[in-house]
Amino acid sequence: MRDDRPGHPYVQQLLESGEYPMFGKIAVEARQPRLSRDDQFRTGLERVLDCIAAALPSGDRGRPS
């Protein structure tokens, strides 16, 4: 089984303590594969459009037929 935790002993100590959950999330996400610029743009645009869509009133009002 592969261990995906950061390799520095101090970082591992902080993660294992459980006292810094946000740091743990950032440390784990930092080890994830990076997206290409096109994928970064596409992902960011999808997030923005999803937020706009969530803020719009529900129903078909204002949507083209």
C-alpha positions in Angstrom: 0.0 0.0 0.0 1.3 3.5 -0.9 1.6 6.1 1.8 0.5 9.5 0.3 1.4 11.6 3.3 4.1 14.2 3.0 7.6 12.8 3.8 9.0 15.4 6.2 8.8 14.0 9.8 7.6 17.3 11.2 4.8 17.5 8.7 3.8 13.9 9.5 3.8 14.8 13.2 1.5 17.8 12.6 -0.9 15.7 10.5 -1.0 12.9 13.0 -1.7 15.3 15.9 -5.1 16.2 14.3 -4.8 19.7 15.7 -4.5 21.3 12.3 -7.2 19.9 10.0 -6.9 22.7 7.4 -3.1 22.2 7.2 -3.7 18.5 6.7 -6.1 19.2 3.9 -3.6 21.6 2.2 -0.7 19.2 2.7 -2.6 16.3 1.1 -4.0 18.3 -1.8 -0.5 19.7 -2.5 0.6 16.2 -3.4 -2.2 15.8 -6.0 -1.3 15.9 -9.7 -1.3 19.3 -11.2 -3.8 20.3 -14.0 -2.7 21.8 -17.3 -3.5 25.5 -17.8 -6.5 24.6 -20.0 -7.9 22.3 -17.4 -7.3 24.9 -14.7 -9.2 27.4 -16.7 -12.0 25.0 -17.5 -12.3 23.9 -13.9 -12.3 27.5 -12.7 -14.9 28.6 -15.2 -17.2 25.7 -14.3 -17.0 26.8 -10.6 -17.8 30.4 -11.5 -20.8 29.3 -13.7 -22.0 26.9 -11.1 -22.0 29.7 -8.5 -23.9 32.0 -10.8 -26.4 29.4 -11.6 -27.0 28.7 -7.9 -27.6 32.4 -7.3 -30.2 32.6 -10.0 -33.9 32.3 -9.1 -35.3 28.8 -9.8 -37.8 28.2 -12.5 -37.7 28.8 -16.3 -38.1 32.6 -16.1 -35.4 34.3 -18.2 -34.3 31.2 -20.0 -34.5 31.2 -23.8 -36.9 28.6 -25.3 
